[in-house]
Amino acid sequence: MPQIKSAIKRVRQNEKRRKHNQSRRSHMRTLVKKVFKTEDPEKAKEFRKDAESYLDRMTVKGQIHKNKAARKKSQMDRHIKSLESEAEEA
């Protein structure tokens, strides 16, 4: 445990930031999961819009790397295209 006043404050700040970042990361994962769990292409597109927007915000704020955001968007696109092709076949 730190003894110096500034170090004690730093521990408090780090914990507060960790909790804040953790909730943001959790929300991001939830939004992305919604896209993948949906079987309806129209609903998936709607969820993708929200998830993409949130991923972009996380990237700008430095929470995630831009390549990770791009990868997630690409995965969501592929999933939606596969749903659309399944809907056409049926």
LINBEL-V876878 format. One record per backbone hydrogen bond with DSSP energy under -1.0 kcal/mol. NH is the residue of the N-H (numbers start at 1). CO is the residue of the C=O. Records with the same first field share a line. If there is no record, write none. Layout:
NH: CO, CO
This chain:
8: 4
9: 5
10: 6
11: 7
12: 8
13: 9
14: 10
15: 11
16: 12
17: 13
18: 14
19: 15
20: 16
21: 17
22: 18
23: 19
24: 20
25: 21
26: 22
27: 23
28: 24
29: 25
30: 26
31: 27
32: 28
33: 29
34: 30
35: 31
36: 32
37: 33
38: 34
44: 40
45: 41
46: 42
47: 43
48: 44
49: 45
50: 46
51: 47
52: 48
53: 49
54: 50
55: 51
56: 52
57: 53
58: 54
59: 55
60: 56
61: 57
62: 59
63: 58
69: 65
70: 66
71: 67
72: 68
73: 69
74: 70
75: 71
76: 72
77: 73
78: 74
79: 75
80: 76
81: 77
82: 78
83: 79
84: 80
85: 81
86: 82
87: 83
88: 84
89: 85
90: 86
